[in-house]
Amino acid sequence: MKRQNQSMITEFILIGFSNLGDLQILLFFIFLLVYLTTLMANATIMTVIRLDRALHTPMYFFLFVLSCSETCYTLVIVPKMLTNLLSTVPTISLSGCVAQLYFFVGLACTNCFLIAVMGYDRYVAICNPLNYTLIVSRATCTQLVSASSLCGFLISVVVNVLVFSVPFCASNRINHFFCDISPVIKLGCTDTNLKEMVIFFLSILVLLVPLGLIFISYVFIVSTILKISSLEGQRKAFATCASHLTVVIVHYGCASFIYLRPTSLYSSNKDRLVAVTYTVITPLLNPLVYTLRNKEVKTALKKFLSRYLLSKTVQVDKSGKLYS
């Protein structure tokens, strides 16, 4: 009977927002606005970094990759969530759920490792500035990004195998708005304690190990900054780290709240709110933080906008002369 029920499950019902009734329409427009803003903000960051040679440094190379990864990360979750907000029965196929969880976990892990790499970049830039270009070379940057992505998606493969090797013979109703680890594995009708322990260990590896390395980096960074004699020099050094620290706190804070605890403590309403934060809000926060708090990015953005407006003005003038 269990095998029969398991074979019958070809799709899941995502009941994340279905209890909100007509409020789902309002949520749809709010999330759509945030999503479009996120895409535009990340696209702007990547375009500015690509076009401005002054930003062709390791720090901004990592920011470019992070923005690209965050954009893909939102593409995995938000479009399907928006579609389901307008659906009478919000569903996702079994294969779609597998793919969504794979890319979600892979990109989320990659982002965690990338943020840690950016911490290492700040450590070298401040604590060993004379050898910065030698240590953080273009080849090193490429290797660090490749290693982050490879590790992230290898971990995702392991997580997917653990989650979807569970027989789903109890229910196909996922108490979430996307295929996340805990809501899906809770549908299993066999003992999942061992699988959950392995996933918890992987969560520690992905979250606490990079966070620990970031903490150690900033201990050395702060120690080095405090040795700078001028207050202006200290202020500039701290300013280069402020954006990264803000992203670290928000990113690791939300992820740790969800994944560094047993599945038995999963609380659907509270966890959905936190999940909205790290799937919808955080990808928007990253480009805003780096734009508003970073002088070099703001300067490059102003130059980019000035050139764009100037080119539009020239086109209008030319068309006016042609008409006359």
GUMISE-120792 format. One line per field, with one value per residue (C-alpha): residue number from 1; residue in one letter; z, y, x. Coordinates in Angstrom, 2 decimals, decimal comma. Layout:
% residues N
pos NUM | ...
code a | ...
Z Z | ...
Y Y | ...
X X | ...
***
This chain:
% residues 324
pos 1 | 2 | 3 | 4 | 5 | 6 | 7 | 8 | 9 | 10 | 11 | 12 | 13 | 14 | 15 | 16 | 17 | 18 | 19 | 20 | 21 | 22 | 23 | 24 | 25 | 26 | 27 | 28 | 29 | 30 | 31 | 32 | 33 | 34 | 35 | 36 | 37 | 38 | 39 | 40 | 41 | 42 | 43 | 44 | 45 | 46 | 47 | 48 | 49 | 50 | 51 | 52 | 53 | 54 | 55 | 56 | 57 | 58 | 59 | 60 | 61 | 62 | 63 | 64 | 65 | 66 | 67 | 68 | 69 | 70 | 71 | 72 | 73 | 74 | 75 | 76 | 77 | 78 | 79 | 80 | 81 | 82 | 83 | 84 | 85 | 86 | 87 | 88 | 89 | 90 | 91 | 92 | 93 | 94 | 95 | 96 | 97 | 98 | 99 | 100 | 101 | 102 | 103 | 104 | 105 | 106 | 107 | 108 | 109 | 110 | 111 | 112 | 113 | 114 | 115 | 116 | 117 | 118 | 119 | 120 | 121 | 122 | 123 | 124 | 125 | 126 | 127 | 128 | 129 | 130 | 131 | 132 | 133 | 134 | 135 | 136 | 137 | 138 | 139 | 140 | 141 | 142 | 143 | 144 | 145 | 146 | 147 | 148 | 149 | 150 | 151 | 152 | 153 | 154 | 155 | 156 | 157 | 158 | 159 | 160 | 161 | 162 | 163 | 164 | 165 | 166 | 167 | 168 | 169 | 170 | 171 | 172 | 173 | 174 | 175 | 176 | 177 | 178 | 179 | 180 | 181 | 182 | 183 | 184 | 185 | 186 | 187 | 188 | 189 | 190 | 191 | 192 | 193 | 194 | 195 | 196 | 197 | 198 | 199 | 200 | 201 | 202 | 203 | 204 | 205 | 206 | 207 | 208 | 209 | 210 | 211 | 212 | 213 | 214 | 215 | 216 | 217 | 218 | 219 | 220 | 221 | 222 | 223 | 224 | 225 | 226 | 227 | 228 | 229 | 230 | 231 | 232 | 233 | 234 | 235 | 236 | 237 | 238 | 239 | 240 | 241 | 242 | 243 | 244 | 245 | 246 | 247 | 248 | 249 | 250 | 251 | 252 | 253 | 254 | 255 | 256 | 257 | 258 | 259 | 260 | 261 | 262 | 263 | 264 | 265 | 266 | 267 | 268 | 269 | 270 | 271 | 272 | 273 | 274 | 275 | 276 | 277 | 278 | 279 | 280 | 281 | 282 | 283 | 284 | 285 | 286 | 287 | 288 | 289 | 290 | 291 | 292 | 293 | 294 | 295 | 296 | 297 | 298 | 299 | 300 | 301 | 302 | 303 | 304 | 305 | 306 | 307 | 308 | 309 | 310 | 311 | 312 | 313 | 314 | 315 | 316 | 317 | 318 | 319 | 320 | 321 | 322 | 323 | 324
code m | k | r | q | n | q | s | m | i | t | e | f | i | l | i | g | f | s | n | l | g | d | l | q | i | l | l | f | f | i | f | l | l | v | y | l | t | t | l | m | a | n | a | t | i | m | t | v | i | r | l | d | r | a | l | h | t | p | m | y | f | f | l | f | v | l | s | c | s | e | t | c | y | t | l | v | i | v | p | k | m | l | t | n | l | l | s | t | v | p | t | i | s | l | s | g | c | v | a | q | l | y | f | f | v | g | l | a | c | t | n | c | f | l | i | a | v | m | g | y | d | r | y | v | a | i | c | n | p | l | n | y | t | l | i | v | s | r | a | t | c | t | q | l | v | s | a | s | s | l | c | g | f | l | i | s | v | v | v | n | v | l | v | f | s | v | p | f | c | a | s | n | r | i | n | h | f | f | c | d | i | s | p | v | i | k | l | g | c | t | d | t | n | l | k | e | m | v | i | f | f | l | s | i | l | v | l | l | v | p | l | g | l | i | f | i | s | y | v | f | i | v | s | t | i | l | k | i | s | s | l | e | g | q | r | k | a | f | a | t | c | a | s | h | l | t | v | v | i | v | h | y | g | c | a | s | f | i | y | l | r | p | t | s | l | y | s | s | n | k | d | r | l | v | a | v | t | y | t | v | i | t | p | l | l | n | p | l | v | y | t | l | r | n | k | e | v | k | t | a | l | k | k | f | l | s | r | y | l | l | s | k | t | v | q | v | d | k | s | g | k | l | y | s
Z 0,00 | 0,86 | -2,43 | -4,27 | -2,54 | -3,15 | -6,87 | -7,13 | -5,95 | -9,09 | -7,74 | -4,48 | -3,26 | -1,85 | 0,84 | 2,04 | 1,46 | 0,67 | 4,08 | 3,38 | 0,97 | -0,92 | 0,65 | -1,84 | -4,59 | -2,50 | -1,76 | -5,47 | -6,35 | -3,39 | -4,22 | -7,93 | -7,22 | -4,95 | -7,48 | -10,41 | -8,25 | -7,27 | -10,89 | -11,89 | -8,93 | -9,48 | -13,23 | -12,55 | -10,16 | -12,69 | -15,58 | -13,63 | -12,48 | -16,03 | -17,66 | -15,10 | -15,23 | -11,79 | -10,38 | -12,11 | -8,78 | -6,88 | -4,42 | -7,19 | -9,18 | -6,19 | -5,86 | -9,57 | -9,12 | -5,95 | -7,75 | -10,62 | -8,18 | -6,22 | -9,45 | -10,33 | -6,74 | -6,99 | -10,39 | -8,74 | -6,10 | -6,88 | -10,35 | -9,18 | -5,94 | -7,90 | -10,17 | -7,18 | -5,51 | -8,44 | -8,62 | -7,09 | -6,31 | -6,04 | -7,22 | -8,28 | -10,04 | -8,37 | -10,93 | -10,50 | -6,74 | -7,12 | -9,50 | -7,31 | -4,16 | -6,06 | -7,45 | -4,29 | -2,02 | -4,56 | -5,05 | -1,33 | -0,38 | -3,14 | -1,77 | 1,75 | 0,47 | -1,74 | 1,21 | 3,15 | 0,18 | 0,19 | 3,87 | 2,98 | 0,26 | 2,81 | 5,20 | 2,59 | 1,36 | 4,85 | 6,63 | 3,73 | 1,24 | -0,34 | -1,52 | -2,23 | -6,02 | -5,80 | -3,33 | -4,73 | -8,40 | -11,25 | -11,29 | -7,54 | -7,84 | -10,53 | -8,48 | -5,34 | -7,23 | -8,97 | -5,68 | -4,01 | -6,79 | -6,97 | -3,20 | -3,11 | -5,80 | -4,52 | -1,15 | -2,96 | -4,66 | -1,28 | 0,22 | -2,73 | -2,50 | 1,24 | 0,90 | -2,15 | -1,20 | 1,46 | 0,44 | 0,33 | 1,22 | 3,87 | 2,08 | -0,87 | 0,88 | 1,53 | 4,29 | 2,60 | -0,51 | -2,11 | -1,84 | 1,18 | 3,05 | 6,30 | 4,88 | 2,21 | 4,37 | 6,96 | 4,39 | 4,57 | 6,18 | 7,36 | 10,07 | 8,79 | 11,91 | 10,37 | 7,19 | 9,24 | 11,27 | 8,06 | 6,71 | 10,05 | 9,85 | 6,30 | 7,55 | 10,14 | 7,40 | 5,12 | 7,76 | 10,87 | 9,22 | 6,79 | 9,55 | 11,84 | 9,13 | 8,58 | 12,33 | 12,47 | 9,44 | 11,09 | 14,34 | 12,34 | 10,31 | 13,39 | 15,03 | 11,93 | 11,58 | 15,21 | 14,55 | 11,89 | 13,40 | 11,67 | 12,44 | 8,78 | 7,77 | 10,31 | 9,08 | 5,45 | 6,38 | 8,41 | 5,59 | 3,13 | 5,46 | 6,51 | 3,45 | 3,71 | 7,44 | 6,86 | 4,26 | 6,57 | 9,48 | 7,42 | 5,28 | 7,95 | 10,58 | 8,60 | 7,30 | 10,76 | 12,30 | 9,79 | 9,22 | 12,45 | 14,41 | 14,29 | 11,87 | 14,84 | 15,82 | 12,44 | 12,88 | 9,62 | 10,15 | 11,73 | 9,35 | 6,28 | 7,36 | 7,75 | 4,43 | 2,69 | 4,12 | 2,75 | -0,57 | -1,48 | 0,68 | 1,07 | -2,71 | -2,93 | 0,17 | -1,19 | -4,19 | -2,16 | 0,67 | -1,71 | -3,66 | -0,76 | 1,54 | -1,03 | -2,33 | -5,34 | -6,54 | -6,07 | -8,07 | -10,85 | -10,87 | -11,22 | -14,12 | -15,78 | -15,42 | -16,67 | -19,79 | -20,38 | -20,04 | -22,20 | -24,97 | -24,84 | -25,06 | -28,07 | -29,78 | -29,18 | -30,55 | -33,63 | -34,30 | -33,84 | -36,36 | -38,76 | -38,46 | -39,01
Y 0,00 | 2,39 | 1,68 | 2,32 | 5,67 | 6,68 | 5,94 | 7,92 | 11,18 | 13,07 | 16,58 | 18,51 | 21,17 | 24,27 | 25,59 | 28,38 | 31,36 | 29,59 | 30,46 | 34,21 | 34,33 | 37,63 | 38,92 | 36,73 | 39,27 | 42,05 | 39,83 | 39,10 | 42,79 | 43,45 | 40,51 | 41,32 | 44,89 | 43,69 | 41,03 | 43,47 | 45,93 | 43,15 | 42,19 | 45,81 | 46,55 | 43,50 | 44,12 | 47,72 | 46,60 | 44,07 | 46,58 | 49,32 | 46,93 | 45,60 | 49,05 | 51,00 | 50,03 | 51,53 | 48,70 | 45,93 | 44,76 | 41,47 | 42,99 | 44,06 | 40,88 | 38,93 | 41,40 | 40,91 | 37,13 | 37,45 | 39,68 | 37,19 | 34,30 | 36,21 | 36,91 | 33,21 | 32,42 | 34,57 | 33,06 | 29,65 | 30,70 | 33,91 | 33,31 | 30,04 | 31,70 | 34,53 | 32,04 | 30,07 | 33,22 | 33,54 | 29,83 | 28,21 | 25,10 | 26,03 | 22,96 | 21,92 | 18,69 | 16,16 | 16,84 | 20,60 | 20,24 | 18,25 | 20,88 | 23,78 | 22,31 | 21,44 | 24,93 | 26,65 | 24,76 | 24,95 | 28,70 | 29,37 | 27,39 | 29,12 | 32,53 | 31,54 | 30,57 | 33,69 | 35,97 | 34,20 | 34,68 | 38,39 | 38,47 | 36,92 | 39,54 | 42,35 | 40,68 | 40,60 | 44,14 | 45,65 | 43,39 | 42,74 | 45,59 | 45,47 | 41,90 | 42,23 | 42,02 | 39,14 | 37,09 | 37,86 | 37,57 | 37,07 | 33,33 | 33,11 | 34,93 | 32,52 | 29,52 | 30,77 | 31,41 | 28,02 | 26,24 | 28,03 | 26,98 | 23,41 | 22,88 | 24,49 | 22,26 | 19,10 | 19,71 | 20,28 | 16,88 | 15,20 | 17,08 | 16,19 | 12,52 | 12,53 | 14,37 | 12,62 | 9,11 | 9,31 | 7,58 | 10,15 | 8,01 | 10,15 | 13,40 | 15,62 | 18,92 | 20,99 | 23,53 | 26,18 | 28,39 | 26,50 | 23,15 | 23,69 | 20,94 | 20,63 | 20,92 | 18,29 | 15,75 | 15,95 | 14,34 | 11,10 | 8,10 | 6,46 | 7,40 | 10,37 | 11,07 | 9,90 | 11,91 | 14,98 | 14,60 | 14,52 | 17,59 | 19,37 | 18,58 | 19,98 | 23,11 | 23,59 | 23,12 | 25,69 | 28,29 | 28,10 | 27,26 | 30,24 | 32,48 | 31,41 | 32,21 | 35,61 | 36,29 | 35,41 | 37,62 | 40,57 | 40,08 | 40,64 | 43,43 | 45,37 | 44,84 | 46,23 | 49,19 | 50,23 | 50,49 | 53,17 | 56,50 | 58,82 | 58,76 | 59,44 | 56,37 | 54,26 | 55,58 | 54,75 | 51,26 | 50,55 | 51,95 | 49,38 | 46,60 | 48,05 | 46,83 | 43,33 | 43,10 | 44,17 | 41,42 | 38,87 | 39,66 | 39,50 | 36,51 | 34,23 | 35,40 | 34,34 | 31,12 | 30,08 | 30,63 | 28,21 | 25,53 | 25,29 | 23,51 | 20,18 | 19,68 | 18,96 | 22,63 | 23,79 | 26,41 | 27,00 | 30,58 | 32,01 | 30,18 | 31,32 | 34,92 | 34,35 | 32,45 | 35,46 | 37,54 | 35,40 | 34,50 | 37,86 | 40,67 | 39,69 | 39,50 | 43,10 | 44,18 | 43,19 | 45,59 | 48,37 | 48,04 | 48,04 | 50,97 | 53,20 | 52,51 | 52,27 | 55,49 | 53,89 | 52,19 | 55,39 | 57,36 | 54,75 | 54,70 | 58,49 | 58,34 | 55,59 | 57,55 | 60,76 | 58,99 | 57,39 | 60,68 | 62,46 | 59,87 | 60,23 | 64,02 | 63,74 | 61,36 | 63,78 | 66,69 | 64,73 | 63,62 | 67,23 | 68,51 | 65,73 | 66,63 | 70,32
X 0,00 | 2,83 | 4,54 | 1,31 | 0,73 | 4,33 | 4,07 | 0,83 | 2,43 | 3,41 | 2,86 | 2,75 | 0,33 | 2,07 | -0,26 | 2,04 | -0,28 | -3,56 | -5,05 | -4,79 | -7,74 | -8,06 | -4,84 | -2,99 | -3,76 | -2,17 | 0,83 | 1,16 | 1,56 | 3,89 | 6,15 | 6,04 | 7,18 | 9,99 | 11,00 | 11,19 | 13,12 | 15,53 | 16,13 | 16,67 | 18,96 | 21,15 | 21,26 | 22,32 | 25,08 | 26,41 | 26,24 | 28,04 | 30,78 | 31,17 | 31,42 | 33,48 | 37,16 | 37,72 | 35,60 | 37,59 | 39,04 | 38,66 | 36,15 | 33,79 | 34,38 | 33,03 | 30,14 | 29,34 | 29,25 | 27,15 | 24,62 | 24,43 | 23,95 | 21,30 | 19,41 | 19,38 | 18,40 | 15,26 | 14,41 | 14,23 | 11,67 | 9,77 | 8,18 | 6,61 | 5,49 | 3,83 | 2,07 | 0,78 | -0,56 | -2,97 | -3,78 | -6,83 | -4,76 | -1,05 | 0,82 | 4,31 | 5,24 | 7,53 | 10,28 | 9,74 | 10,06 | 13,29 | 14,73 | 13,62 | 15,18 | 18,38 | 18,95 | 17,71 | 20,13 | 22,98 | 22,71 | 22,09 | 25,23 | 27,20 | 26,14 | 27,24 | 30,68 | 30,92 | 30,19 | 32,96 | 35,32 | 34,46 | 35,43 | 38,79 | 39,22 | 38,66 | 41,13 | 43,90 | 43,12 | 43,39 | 45,89 | 48,26 | 47,70 | 51,18 | 50,70 | 46,96 | 47,13 | 49,60 | 47,52 | 44,07 | 44,99 | 42,54 | 43,31 | 42,76 | 39,42 | 38,25 | 39,36 | 37,59 | 34,34 | 34,55 | 35,24 | 32,29 | 29,92 | 31,24 | 30,98 | 27,54 | 26,05 | 27,76 | 26,13 | 22,83 | 23,13 | 23,59 | 20,63 | 18,38 | 19,27 | 18,54 | 15,22 | 13,77 | 14,86 | 12,14 | 8,88 | 6,06 | 3,08 | 1,42 | 0,51 | 1,45 | 0,61 | 3,76 | 3,17 | 5,32 | 5,35 | 8,25 | 10,02 | 12,25 | 14,08 | 12,11 | 8,55 | 9,29 | 11,12 | 8,33 | 6,01 | 7,96 | 6,28 | 9,52 | 12,00 | 14,03 | 16,13 | 19,41 | 18,82 | 17,95 | 21,16 | 23,22 | 21,40 | 21,94 | 25,68 | 25,77 | 24,00 | 26,73 | 29,33 | 27,65 | 26,72 | 28,89 | 32,23 | 32,15 | 30,75 | 33,59 | 36,15 | 34,52 | 34,65 | 38,37 | 39,03 | 37,32 | 39,25 | 42,45 | 40,83 | 39,71 | 43,10 | 44,84 | 42,45 | 42,94 | 46,68 | 46,07 | 47,13 | 44,64 | 40,92 | 40,17 | 42,17 | 40,29 | 36,96 | 37,75 | 38,93 | 35,79 | 33,63 | 35,00 | 33,79 | 30,42 | 28,49 | 29,90 | 29,16 | 25,54 | 25,07 | 26,74 | 24,41 | 21,21 | 22,16 | 23,61 | 21,12 | 18,03 | 19,57 | 20,82 | 17,37 | 15,81 | 18,45 | 20,45 | 17,73 | 15,93 | 13,03 | 10,75 | 11,00 | 9,71 | 6,98 | 5,11 | 3,86 | 7,00 | 9,33 | 7,37 | 7,90 | 11,66 | 11,70 | 10,11 | 12,97 | 15,79 | 14,13 | 12,54 | 13,97 | 17,66 | 18,39 | 17,11 | 19,03 | 22,45 | 22,55 | 20,91 | 23,45 | 26,41 | 24,97 | 23,94 | 26,91 | 29,70 | 31,20 | 32,95 | 29,75 | 27,74 | 30,33 | 30,34 | 26,54 | 26,38 | 28,86 | 26,82 | 23,56 | 25,21 | 26,49 | 23,11 | 21,22 | 23,80 | 23,46 | 19,67 | 19,98 | 22,29 | 19,85 | 16,97 | 19,00 | 19,97 | 16,41 | 15,23 | 17,76 | 16,84 | 13,14 | 13,78
***
